[in-house]
C-alpha cells in the first residue's frame, strides 16, 4: 500500500509542471511568450498548447485514463525535447517529467505494468 502513495506522489509531481505551464501558456505569461518565440513558435499557439498540456496532465492522473495520459505526456515531452535540442537549450526537466509520470503510473497500476513489461 505505501507504494501506491509513492506512485500518486510521483504522478502529481510529474503532472504539476504540465498543469502550471499549461495555465501560464493559457494566460500568455511574458516568460512563456519569450520562451516560445525563442523556440520558433508563434505566441498565438500558446492557449492551444496550454489547454493540451492541462488535458494531458489530467488524463495521466485519472485512474481510468492514466495509461493514455502517460503515453501522451511522453510524446508531448519528446516534442519539447526536440524543440530544445533544435535551439540548443537545456532539456533536463523535459526528460524528468515523463520518467516521474511513468514511475508513478507503474507504482499505481502494478498489474498493468507487469502486463506491459511481460512479467
N, C-alpha and C positions, 0 to 999 in steps of 0.2 A: 504493500500500500504506500509506503514512503516514496517509492519510485514514481508512482502516479503523481504525487505532489511535485516532485522534481521535474517531471515531464511537463506539468502545467506551468510551472515557473519558467522553464526554458522556452516553452511555446510563447508565453506572454512576453518574455524578454526579446525573443526574435521578432514578434509581431509589433511590438511597441514602436521601433523606429519606422516601420512601414506606416503605421497609423499616424504618428506625429508628422512624419514627412508628407504624408498624404494631405493632412489638413493644412500644412504650410504651403503645399502646392495649390490647393483649392483657394486659399487666401492670397495667393500670389505674393508671398513674403519676398521682400527685396533680395535676401540672400539666395532664395531658390531661383528667382529670375536670373540673377547673376550666374549661378551655377549652371542653369540650363543653357544660357547663352554661351557660356564657356564650352559646354559640351556640344554646341552646334544645333541646339533645339530652339524653336520659336517659343517665346513665353506664352503664346496663345494656346499651346498644348498643355500647359500646367494644370488647369482644372481637370481635364480628362485623365491625365497621369495621376493626379491626386485621388480622384474617385476610384480609379483602378487599384491603386496601392491599398486604399482603405478596404475595398472589396476583397482583395487577395488576403489581407491580414485577417479579416473577419471570417472568411471561408476556412482559413487554416486553424481558427480557434473553435469553430463549431464542430462538435464531435462527428456528426454525420457527413460533413463536407470537408473534414480536415485533410483527407488524402488529396483531394483535388486542389485544395488551398496550398498544400505543401509543394505539389508539383508546379502550380502557377507561381508560387514565390521563388522557387528555384529558377524557373525560366525568366522571370522578371529580373532577378538579381544577375542572372547570366547576361542579360542585355545591358544592365547597368555596368557590369564589369567590362563589357565590350566597349561601351562609351568612354569609360575611364581610361582604358588602355589606349584608345584612339587619341585622346587628348593628353596622354602621358601624366595622369594624376593617380594618386593612390586609391586602392580599391579593397583595402583590408576589411572594412566594415561590410562591404558588399559580399565578401566571402563568408564572414562570420554569421551573418543573418540567416541564410538558408541552412547552415550547419546547425545552428541553435534550433531552428524550426524542425529540422529532420530528427534531431536527437529528442526533442520534446515530443514529437509525434511518435517516435519509436517507444518511448517510455510510457506514453499514454495509451498506445494501441500495440501492446507487445505481441499479441497473437497475429495481428495483421503484419507486423514487421517480420515475424518468423516465417509467415507465408511468402512475403515478398522476397525474403532472402533465401528461401528454400530450405529452411531449417526444420 
